[in-house]
Amino acid sequence: MSDAEDTTEVAEDATEASDNVVPHATAVLEYVVKQVVDNPDAVSVSTSEGRRGGVQLDVRVGDGDMGRVIGKRGRIAQSIRTVVRAAAVKDETAVDIEFVD
């Protein structure tokens, strides 16, 4: 898959999530997590009201993929949170990311 196709895919995901409060953050989160896991079809992202008046994004992955998403000492999870929080700046809101079993 080329970079142009990847960019188009993220844009389409953002369009599909237009009813979502944070479309950019959700699209980026879903894209990054799907790239890390073995079973990208099992990835789901849901939104709820978070702490501090922001939005909470809950990520669910397939069996056996949670370790890949969290990484050693939580470094991958922390990196994902950093990138998604940066994408949420476009949505003008604060987000919390939870990785749910």
Beta strands, then each sheet from edge to edge (+ up, - down):
strand 1: 44-49
strand 2: 55-60
strand 3: 95-100
sheet 1: 1+ 2- 3-
end
